[in-house]
Amino acid sequence: MKNKLENSIRKVERWVEENQYIGYEPFDGLLSFLRPLTFGNLFLDRILLQIVRQSPFNLRPLLGIKPQESTIGRGYMAWGYLTMYKITGIKRYADKAEACLTWLMKNKSPGYSHYSWGKHFDFASRGGIYRKFEPIIVWTGLIGQAFLDAYEVLEDKKYLEVAVSICDWIMELPREQTDSGVCLSYLAFQQSSIHNSNMLGAVMLARTSKRIGGSRYLETARESMKYSCTRQLPNGSWYYGESPENHWIDNFHSGYNLDSLKSYIECTGDTEFAENMKRGLHFYKRHFFEENGRPKYYQNRTYPVDSQCASQSIQTLANFSDHDDSSLELSLKVARWTIDNMQDPKGYFYYRQYPLVKAKTPMLHWGQATTYKALSVLLSKI
């Protein structure tokens, strides 16, 4: 299995680099030349975006949608390179990580003094529309953790300075104040309470606080974790968000929650939420995987089998392997299924599997960068 992982990692790494870190993304449909026909109507924007996203066939070339840069894609590749550098000691991995991080520093969201990042295209959802480059806490928090890893591995203070700047941006976000914690906003320009983004923001604050000392960010981190942990469902799962329209439970957002909670506990020593983590992991392992390792999208149905669910499953389970042997076994099983069923001979991973067809569109961040990082994390555990 180690050889299988190493070979898969080399293949997807080569594909990403040969394509110069540019690719499609699931939600890039509003880049189409058909966009003017939506007349700025949110419902029509959502229809166009979802047609492109849900089609099992790649409509993008027909609709004038070109591959784009990806801030989160660069962040995940940097994260993966750093992991490979720790495993192998080969300097070219450190060099490539630094190149990605330098690119990110040069391509932060315009209009904000602190470091933050967003998509390279407009995005329309149930919650409304936000414009390209508008920063979001999910991407900023994940990229921020790559900068923290870089500081820890490469010992260059500039990466810690970026992390502090990110935390200052997080601290300025809107937040929902409640008697049982605060929820950091998904968006910078209006309050949007979502659990995975709240917890990703919290762990970024907590990890950075550990490095700089003091309690500058810790209270907000703890209150954010309190918000999401007190709203964990009795079975150990989390809704995507508390608003009724966000009452679904899916694989990869649950993985974000678990990774964030585990990292928060480890870097703060705050064990108040340890039972929440235990119950969340139990639900995750029990409900999101089939016997052969195929990851399910939702807890109550399999399809579409999604590359993001596969990559996040591999990573989350590998992360928990240090104190749970069954998590490592399951991570290896998911990785084996994903490589055997979702990786093209050219090296890239397919976007999705439907009951009768595979959507083979090569995304950049969604499928390649996330899986590269996930497989490297798993390799580090065996």
C-alpha positions in Angstrom: 0.0 0.0 0.0 2.9 2.4 0.7 4.1 1.9 -2.9 0.6 2.5 -4.2 0.4 5.7 -2.2 3.8 7.0 -3.4 3.0 6.2 -7.0 -0.4 7.9 -6.8 1.1 11.0 -5.2 3.8 11.3 -7.9 1.2 11.0 -10.6 -1.1 13.7 -9.3 1.8 16.0 -8.4 3.1 15.7 -11.9 -0.4 16.5 -13.4 -0.8 19.6 -11.3 2.6 20.9 -12.1 2.3 20.2 -15.8 -0.9 22.2 -15.8 0.8 25.0 -14.0 -1.6 24.9 -11.0 -4.6 25.9 -13.2 -7.8 24.0 -13.6 -11.6 23.9 -13.4 -13.6 24.1 -10.2 -17.1 22.7 -9.5 -18.6 26.2 -8.9 -17.1 28.1 -11.8 -20.3 28.1 -13.9 -20.8 31.9 -13.6 -17.7 32.4 -15.7 -19.7 31.3 -18.8 -20.6 33.7 -21.6 -24.2 32.8 -20.7 -24.0 34.8 -17.5 -25.5 38.0 -18.9 -28.6 36.0 -19.6 -29.3 35.6 -15.9 -29.8 39.4 -15.7 -28.2 39.5 -12.2 -31.1 37.4 -10.8 -29.9 35.2 -8.0 -32.2 32.3 -8.9 -31.0 32.2 -12.5 -27.4 32.6 -11.4 -27.8 29.5 -9.2 -29.4 27.5 -12.0 -26.5 28.3 -14.4 -24.0 27.4 -11.7 -25.7 24.2 -10.7 -26.1 23.0 -14.3 -22.4 23.3 -14.9 -21.6 21.8 -11.5 -24.0 18.8 -11.6 -23.5 17.8 -15.2 -21.8 14.4 -15.5 -20.2 15.8 -18.6 -17.8 18.7 -18.8 -19.9 21.6 -20.3 -17.2 24.2 -19.6 -15.5 24.3 -23.0 -18.9 24.7 -24.7 -19.8 27.5 -22.4 -16.6 29.5 -22.7 -15.4 28.6 -19.2 -11.6 28.5 -19.0 -9.4 26.9 -16.3 -8.5 29.3 -13.6 -5.9 29.9 -10.9 -6.9 28.7 -7.4 -5.9 30.2 -4.2 -7.1 27.2 -2.1 -5.5 24.9 -4.7 -2.1 26.5 -4.1 -2.7 26.4 -0.4 -3.3 22.7 -0.4 -0.4 22.0 -2.7 1.9 23.9 -0.4 0.5 21.9 2.6 1.1 18.7 0.7 4.7 19.7 -0.4 5.5 20.5 3.2 4.3 17.1 4.4 6.3 15.4 1.7 9.4 17.4 2.7 8.9 16.2 6.3 8.6 12.6 5.1 11.5 12.6 2.6 13.8 15.5 3.5 14.1 16.3 -0.2 14.7 20.0 -0.7 12.7 20.4 -3.9 9.5 19.9 -1.9 10.4 22.8 0.4 11.2 24.9 -2.6 7.9 24.2 -4.3 6.0 24.9 -1.0 7.8 28.2 -0.7 6.9 29.1 -4.3 3.2 28.4 -3.7 3.2 30.4 -0.5 5.0 33.3 -2.2 2.3 33.2 -4.9 -0.4 33.3 -2.3 1.2 36.3 -0.5 1.2 38.2 -3.8 -2.4 37.2 -4.6 -4.3 37.9 -1.4 -7.8 39.4 -1.7 -7.7 43.0 -2.8 -9.3 45.7 -0.6 -8.2 44.1 2.7 -5.2 45.1 4.7 -4.7 41.7 6.2 -4.1 38.5 4.4 -7.2 36.6 3.3 -8.3 34.8 0.1 -11.4 34.0 -2.0 -12.5 32.4 -5.2 -11.5 33.5 -8.7 -15.1 33.6 -9.8 -18.5 34.8 -8.6 -20.4 32.3 -6.5 -24.2 32.1 -6.0 -25.9 30.0 -3.3 -29.0 29.9 -1.1 -27.4 32.5 1.1 -26.9 35.0 -1.8 -24.0 35.9 -4.0 -20.5 36.9 -3.3 -18.0 38.2 -5.8 -14.7 36.9 -7.0 -11.8 37.6 -4.7 -14.2 38.3 -1.8 -12.4 36.4 1.1 -14.1 33.6 3.0 -13.0 32.2 6.3 -12.9 28.5 5.0 -10.3 29.2 2.4 -8.4 31.7 4.5 -8.3 29.4 7.5 -7.2 26.4 5.5 -4.5 28.4 3.7 -3.5 29.9 7.0 -2.7 26.5 8.4 -0.4 25.8 5.5 1.5 29.0 6.5 1.7 27.8 10.1 3.0 24.5 8.9 5.6 26.3 6.8 6.7 28.3 9.9 7.0 25.1 11.9 8.9 23.2 9.2 11.0 25.9 7.5 11.4 28.1 10.6 11.0 31.3 8.5 9.3 34.1 10.6 7.6 35.7 7.6 5.2 32.8 7.5 4.2 33.3 11.1 3.7 37.0 10.3 1.2 36.0 7.6 -0.6 33.8 10.1 -0.9 36.6 12.6 -2.3 38.9 9.8 -4.9 36.2 9.0 -5.9 36.0 12.6 -6.3 39.8 12.7 -8.6 39.5 9.7 -10.6 36.7 11.4 -11.0 38.9 14.6 -12.5 41.7 12.5 -15.2 39.4 11.0 -18.9 39.7 11.9 -19.9 37.2 14.6 -23.1 35.9 16.0 -23.1 36.5 19.8 -25.1 33.9 21.9 -25.2 32.8 25.5 -23.5 29.6 24.4 -20.6 30.9 22.3 -19.9 33.0 19.2 -20.0 32.1 15.6 -17.4 33.6 13.3 -18.9 34.6 10.0 -18.3 32.6 6.8 -18.3 36.0 4.9 -16.5 39.2 5.7 -19.3 41.6 4.6 -22.3 40.0 6.4 -23.0 37.5 9.1 -23.3 33.9 7.9 -23.2 31.3 10.6 -21.8 28.0 9.4 -20.2 25.3 11.6 -17.2 24.2 9.6 -16.1 27.8 8.8 -16.5 28.8 12.4 -14.4 25.9 13.7 -11.8 26.4 11.0 -11.5 30.0 12.1 -11.2 28.9 15.7 -8.4 26.5 15.1 -6.5 29.0 13.1 -6.7 31.4 16.1 -5.7 28.7 18.5 -2.7 27.4 16.5 -1.4 30.9 16.0 -1.8 31.8 19.6 0.3 28.8 20.6 3.1 30.1 18.4 3.0 33.7 19.5 2.2 33.2 23.1 -0.4 35.1 25.2 -4.2 34.9 25.0 -4.7 37.4 22.2 -6.9 35.0 20.2 -7.6 32.2 22.6 -10.9 33.5 24.1 -12.5 33.9 20.7 -11.2 30.5 19.6 -12.8 28.9 22.7 -16.1 30.7 22.4 -16.3 29.7 18.7 -15.7 26.0 19.6 -18.3 26.3 22.3 -20.9 27.6 19.8 -20.4 24.6 17.5 -20.0 21.9 20.2 -23.1 22.9 22.1 -25.0 22.6 18.9 -23.7 19.2 18.0 -26.6 16.8 17.5 -27.2 14.0 20.0 -25.9 11.4 17.5 -22.5 13.2 17.2 -23.1 14.9 13.9 -23.4 18.5 12.9 -25.7 20.2 10.6 -23.9 22.4 8.0 -25.5 25.4 9.7 -28.2 26.1 12.2 -30.6 27.9 9.8 -33.3 25.5 8.5 -32.1 25.7 4.9 -28.7 24.5 6.1 -29.9 21.3 7.9 -28.0 18.7 6.0 -25.1 16.5 7.2 -22.3 15.7 4.7 -19.0 14.0 4.7 -16.3 16.6 4.0 -17.7 19.4 6.1 -17.9 16.9 9.0 -14.3 16.1 8.4 -13.4 19.8 8.6 -15.2 20.0 12.0 -13.3 17.0 13.4 -9.9 18.0 12.1 -10.4 21.5 13.6 -11.7 20.2 17.0 -8.8 17.7 17.3 -6.2 20.4 16.4 -7.8 22.9 18.8 -7.7 20.4 21.7 -4.1 19.5 21.0 -2.7 23.0 20.8 -4.6 24.5 23.7 -4.8 21.6 26.1 -8.5 22.5 26.6 -10.3 19.1 26.9 -13.8 20.4 27.6 -14.8 19.4 24.1 -13.1 16.0 24.0 -16.3 14.1 24.4 -17.8 16.1 21.4 -14.8 15.0 19.3 -15.2 11.3 20.4 -18.9 11.3 19.5 -18.3 13.1 16.2 -15.6 10.6 15.1 -17.8 7.7 16.0 -20.7 9.1 13.9 -18.3 9.9 11.1 -16.8 6.4 10.8 -20.1 4.7 11.2 -22.2 6.6 8.7 -20.0 7.9 5.8 -18.3 4.8 4.4 -19.2 1.6 2.7 -17.6 -1.7 3.5 -15.2 -1.5 0.5 -14.0 2.0 1.5 -16.2 4.0 -0.9 -17.0 7.3 0.8 -20.6 8.5 1.0 -21.5 12.1 0.4 -24.4 12.2 2.9 -24.8 10.1 6.0 -28.0 8.5 4.5 -27.0 8.1 0.8 -23.9 7.4 -1.2 -24.3 9.3 -4.5 -22.7 11.4 -5.8 -19.4 9.9 -4.8 -17.3 13.0 -4.7 -13.6 13.5 -4.8 -13.7 16.1 -2.1 -15.4 13.6 0.3 -12.7 11.1 -0.6 -9.8 13.3 0.0 -11.2 14.8 3.2 -12.0 11.3 4.5 -8.5 10.1 3.9 -7.0 13.1 5.7 -9.4 13.2 8.6 -9.1 9.5 9.3 -5.3 9.6 9.0 -5.2 12.6 11.4 -7.0 10.5 14.0 -4.8 7.5 13.5 -2.4 8.5 16.3 -4.9 7.4 18.9 -7.3 5.2 17.0 -6.0 2.3 15.0 -9.3 1.7 13.2 -9.1 5.2 11.7 -5.8 4.4 10.0 -7.3 1.1 8.7 -10.3 2.9 7.3 -8.2 5.7 5.8 -6.1 3.1 4.0 -9.2 1.4 2.7 -10.7 4.7 1.4 -7.4 5.6 -0.2 -7.2 2.3 -1.9 -10.7 2.6 -3.3 -10.2 6.2 -4.4 -6.9 5.4 -6.3 -8.4 2.3 -7.9 -11.7 4.0 -8.9 -11.1 7.7 -9.2 -7.6 8.3 -10.5 -7.1 8.6 -14.3 -4.0 7.0 -15.9 -2.9 10.6 -16.6 -2.6 11.2 -12.9 -5.6 13.4 -12.1 -8.6 12.4 -10.0 -12.1 12.4 -11.3 -14.6 14.9 -10.0 -17.5 12.5 -9.2 -19.0 9.1 -9.6 -22.7 8.8 -10.3 -24.7 5.5 -10.4 -24.2 5.0 -14.2 -21.3 7.4 -15.2 -18.2 9.1 -13.9 -17.8 12.8 -14.2 -14.1 12.9 -15.2 -13.6 16.6 -15.3 -10.1 17.4 -13.8 -10.7 20.0 -11.1 -7.7 21.7 -9.5 -8.3 22.3 -5.9 -11.4 19.9 -5.7 -9.8 16.6 -6.4 -6.2 17.2 -7.2 -4.7 19.5 -4.5 -6.9 18.2 -1.7 -6.1 14.6 -2.6 -2.4 15.3 -2.9 -2.4 16.7 0.6 -4.5 13.9 2.0 -2.4 11.1 0.5 0.7 12.8 1.8 -0.7 12.9 5.3 -1.7 9.3 5.1 1.8 8.4 3.8 3.3 10.1 6.8 1.3 7.8 9.2 2.4 4.4 7.8 
